[in-house]
Amino acid sequence: MNSQPARFLPWARTALRALRDLHARERRRVRAELAQIPAFVLLLAKAGTGRAWNRAERETLRRRWRGMGRLGLYLTTMIFPGTTLTLPLLAWWLDRRDAQQAMAVSEANPCG
């Protein structure tokens, strides 16, 4: 009877460490996205002054909009109770979706 808790403890420690690492990774990702907002706003304001965006700026805007969309998912998730549990779940879902999209692209383009 005493051997069962002894077998459970290493697994629980490993699972909690993995959860803590995942949470820290996602917290860094959200902070990195938030740090990009001032430059994003300045780039958006460029069109308001009558100047056109060049190709590199348009690509940057596309990447930032996608990042903001993901940030919106994170911030929406943080509003609800139990974020400690839902944020890693959301990260897993987004990573799985990215992997599926990458696989679809690689299958569609086998040479590249």
N, C-alpha and C positions, 0 to 999 in steps of 0.2 A: 504494500500500500504506500509506503514512503517513496518508492521508486518513481511513481507517476509524477508527482510535483517536480522531482529532480530532472525528469526528461522534458517537462514543459518549460522550465525556467530558461534554458538556453534558446529555445525557439521564441519565447516571448521577448527576450532581450534582443534577439536578432530582428524580430518584426518591429519592435518599437524603435530600434536604431534606424531601420530602413524607412519607417514612417517619418521620423524626425529629419533624416537626410532629405527625403522627398519634400517635406514642408519647407526646409531651408532653401532648397533649390528653387522652388516655386516663389518663395518670398523674394529671392534675388532677382528672379525673372520679372516679377511685378515692379520691383524698385527700378530695374533697368528700363522698363517701359515708361514708368512715370518720369524718369530723368530725361526722356526723349521729348516730352511734351513741349517745353519752351521752343526748341528748334523747329518742331512741327508747326507750331502756331506762327512763327516767323515766316516759314515757307508758305503757309496758307495765306498770310497777309500780303505776300508779294503780288498775288493776282489782284488784290484790292487796290493796289497802287497803279494798275494799268500795265504792269510788266508781265510778259509771258514766261511760263516755266519752260526750261529746256528739257531734253529727254531724260537726263540723269535726275533732275528734280522731280519729274513725273514718276519715275521709278521709285524714288525715295518716298514720295507721297503714297504710292500704292502700298509699299511695305509698311509705312507708318499707319495707314488706315487699317490694314490687317492686324497690326499689333494692337491698335486701339480697340478693335473688335474683340480680340482675345482679352484685353485688359477689362473690357466691359463685362465679359463673362466672369472673370475673377472678382471684380468689385460687386457684381450682382450676387455672387455666391457668398461673399463676405457679409452681406447684409443679414443673411439668415443664421439662426442659431446652429451650432454644430459645425462651424466652418473648419475646425481642425480635422474633421472627418470628410467633409465634402470637398475641400480644396485638393487633397491628394486624389480623390476620385475624379474630379474634373481634369486634373493634370494627366492622369492615366488615359482618360477618354480622348483628350486632345492629342496626346502622343500616339495613341492607337489610330486615330483618324489621319494624322500626318503620315504614319507608316503605310496605311492603306493607300493614300494618295500617291506616295512615292512609288509604291509597288505598281500601281496602275500606270504611272508615267513610264516606269522602266519596262513594263510589258508592252506598252504602246510604241516605245522607241527602243528596240533591242540593240541597235547599233551604238547608241549614245549613252 
